């Protein structure tokens, strides 16, 4: 058995997810323990083998109906899976997380539950759950971050404080840097906004929208050369996103480069009914 575990660990270390799944499956069926079936389920989930992962968690729960790893695992599986009706999966995730909390009042589970409520568009329940998570553990940066996203429209000052607290705990939290930068930019504190946008790019140097926000921030501060460099980088990074070219063209017009602005606009191929700026994938949850 030890040799199988070693092979599984070696496969995981080398990135051989198929091999890892094979070994974890064999170990689980030989050991017949809930914990090993949870590890097997996790290996299947990494490969998006949703049905196999679910069956493995069910077997873990058959062996131990109170296995908290399996209960939480089922919640996370339903939250992440993409092979079923989204609403039904989210409702199932909610129910599993609620069940897990009856066994253990855990800040991580509360945070996952809050994210589930958010995706179900039950914002009141999401807000309440994130508040509970922060109260349970004021130093849990994920809960602080998610609560901040719900506060940013109605209470931006509190959102800034929550995000800054999250960054005290994890200075490399790129998403927190990004969102606190936008709040500073909206309030007119461009120096802080620029700082946090640059910190975002230290962790995620190819984050397209951060480059665009930084370009705008630099342009408003009169740093035209740096702004132009950021616009060029972003539009070269993702030429398929039409919004970046439009923003870049407007910037060029603003600094008197009207001919180049016209050339930039020629690169844009608008599809019928397509918005000028495509919706951004939410970082929430």
N, C-alpha and C positions, 0 to 999 in steps of 0.2 A: 504493500500500500504506500509506503514511504517513497518508493521509486515513482509511483504514479503522481503523487503530490509534487515531487521534484520536477517531473516532466511538465506538469500543468504550470508550475511557477516559471519554468524556463520558457515555455511557450508564451505566457503572459508578458514576461520580461522582453522577449524578442518581438512582440507585436503579432504573434501568430494566434489570432483570436479563434480561428477554426480549430486549430490543434488544442488550444486551451479548453474550448467547449467540449471537445471529444473526451479529454482526460477528466474534466470536472463531472461530466455525465457518468462516466464509468465509476469514478470514486463515489458519487452520490448513491448509485444503485448498489454498490458493494457495501458501503458503510450503513446505509439505511438510517441516516440521522437527519433531523430537520436542518441543522446548520449546514451540512454538506449540500442539501438540496437548495438552500438559499444561495450558496456560492455558485452552484450549477445554474440557477435561474439568472443570476447576475451575468454570468458568462454568455448565456443565451440572449439576454437583453442588449448586451453590447453589440451583438450582431443583428439586432432588431428582429430576432426570432421571437416575436411577441407571444405566439401561442405556446411555444415550447417553454418559454419563461414562466408563463401562467401555470402550465401543467406542473412545472417543478415547484413553484410556490404552493400549489394545491397539495402536492405530495408532502411538502414540509409541514403544512397545517394538518394533514391527516395524521402524520407521525406525532405532532405536538400542536394541538389546537391553540395553545397560548404562546406560540413562538413569535415573539415581538419582531424579530428580523423578517419573518415571512409576512406578517401583517403590514409592516411599513413597506416592505418590498412590493407587495401587491398594490399599495397606494401609489408608489413611485412608478410602477409599471403602467398602471392605468393613466397616470398623468402624462407619461411620455409616449405611449404607443400611438401608432398612426394607422392601424389596420382596421379600425372600427368607426362607428359613429362617434364623433368627437364629444358631443354633449353627454352621451351615455357613459363614455370612458371617464369624463371628468366627474360625473355624478358618482361613479363607482370609486374613483380615487378619493373623493370627499368622504364617502362612507368608510373606506378602509382607514383613512387618517383619523377619523372620529373614533373608530374602534381602537386604534393604536393608543390614542390619548386616554382611553379608559384604563388601559394597562399601565401607561407611563406618561406623565405630563412633561413632555420633552420639547425644548425650544425649537429643535430642528423640525419635528413633526408639525408643530404649530405653524412654522414658517411655510412648510409645504402645503399645509391646509389653507393658509392665507392665499398662496399663489393659485391654488385650485379654485377658491372662491372668486378670485380676480378673473380667472379665465372663464368662469361661469357668469361673469358680469354681475356678481353679487358683491358690489363694492362696499356696502355697509358691513357685511359679514367679514370681508377681507380686512377692512380697516380694524374692526374689533379684534380679529385674530392676531394681526400683526402687533397691535397694542398689547395683547396678552403675552406675546412672545418677548417683546422688549421689556415688559414688566418682570417676566420670569428670569430673563438674562439680559441686562442692559448692555452687555458687551458682545452680543451676537450680531456681527456686522450684516449678515444677510437679512435679518429682521429689520434692522435699522434702515437699510437701503430700501427694502420694499415698502416700509411704512412711509419713507420720504417720498416715494413716487406717488403715493396716494395723497400726500399732503401738499405737493408742489403747486397745485393750482389755487387752492383755498388758503393755504398757510405757507407761503414760500419761505418765510423766515425760519419756521420750525423745520421745514424740509432741509434747508441749508445746515442747520445745527445737527440734524440726524445724519446727514451725509458726511459732515465733517467729523462726527463721532465715529462713523464707520471707517473713515480714512485714518483716524488715530489708531484704530485697532489693526487695520490692514492698509498700509500706505500704498500698496500696489493694486488696489481695488479699482481697476480701469473704469468699470461702469459707474462707480460712485464719483470718480473724478469727472467723467463725462457729464453727468447730470448736475453736479454742483457747479460746473463751469457754465452750463446753460442758464442756471438760475442767476449766477453772477452777471452773465452777459445781459440777461433780461433786465436786471436791476441797474445796469450801467457801470458795474465794477469790472472794467475790461482788463485791468492788470491781473486780478485774481482769475478771471475767466481764462485768459491766455495761459496762466500758470497751470491750471488744471487740465486744459485741453492738451498742453504739451505733456503733462504727466500721463494722460490717457494714452498718448501715442508712444510713450516709452514702453508701455506694456503691450499695446496693440498698434504697431506702426502702420498697419494698412487699414485702419478703421476709417472708411471712406467719409462718413458724415462728420467725423471729428475734424478731418482735414478741411472740409468745407466751412464748418463753424469757425475753425481757427483762421482760415483765410478771411472770412468776414470780420472777425474780431481784429485782425491785424489791419485790414483796410480802414476800419472806423478809427483806429488809432493813428492813421496816417503812415503806416508801415507798408507802403505800396509794393516795394520790391519783394518783401517777404510774403505778402498776400498773393501776389502774382505767382510766385513759386509754389505756394500751397495749392492754388487753383489748378495750375498745370499738372501737378503731381496727382491730384484727385481725379481729374478728368482722364488722365492717362491710365490711372489705376483701374477705373471702371467706366470705360467709354460707352457701355451699354445703358448707363443711367442718364437719362436726358436732362434731369434737373441741374446737374453740375455744369453742363455746358451753358445753360441759360444764365446761371449765376455768374459764371466766368465772363460771359459776353457782356452782361450788365456792368461788371467791374471794369472791363476794358473800355467800355463806352465812357464810364465815369472818369477815367484817367486820360481820355482823349484818343485812345487807340480804336477808332471806329472801324477802320478797314479790317483790322484783325478780329474785332468783335463779329463782323459779318462773316468772316471765314470760319470762326468758331461755330456760329449758328448753322453753317452749311453741313457740319458734321452730325447734326441732330436729325434723326429720322423719326418723326412722330407717327405713331400708329393711331388709327381712327379711334377716337374716344379715350385716348390715353392722357392722363393728367401730366402737366408739365413737370411736376415733382412726384415721383412715385412714393407711395406710402412706405414709411420706414418700419422694419420689423421691430416690434416692441421689445425692450430689454426687461420689461417688468416680469418678475417671477422667475 
